């Protein structure tokens, strides 16, 4: 059991790295197995198709990201500080990826949305579910901020959707220009979207 589990993890890890580097469509099963160091038969033991593997990679990636978002957005910090921390950690993750491989990898979910949403229904639906879950998590924080009168938005759902869209869009620009500096305006833009005033210390630092 240990060996088979190890082979599956190797396939998932290799697939995730290759998808982040080159996208989904250009990959073949043989290439994934070669990168994972496992025989081709192992692939079909765990996955019925390349699409099934892509869904598994998406789920693995979301499980890790959801854990991180839950830690950040569910902390005891003030609501707006939680959002700011989310942006800061997103920027740090993209910067670390750039230092590791030389390019900004962007968001796997955003990359696959652009590449696959009009081609593979199951992947499109899974990505929709993930983005809606992200909006749910952000909305709960925005609602707390509204209750404290830290923000002036009235539709917390649409405000949360705008925040997630902005985060995703800025990461897309960072990938396009291969520059994490494109993530710098995230916090100021978020405050503007939510109708919140910048904290005094943030204004003084500018």
Secondary structure, 3 states (H helix, E strand, C coil): CHHHHHHHHHHHHHHHHHHHHHCCCCCCHHHHHHHHCCCHHHHHHHCCCHHHHHHHHHHHHHHHHHHHHHHHHCCCCCHHHHHHHHHHHHHHHHHHHHHHHCCCCCCHHHHHHHHHCCCCHHHHHHHHHHHHHHHHHHHHHHHHHHHCCCCCCCCHHHHHHHHHHHHHHHHHHHHHHCCHHHHCCHHHHHHHHHCCCCCHHHHHHC
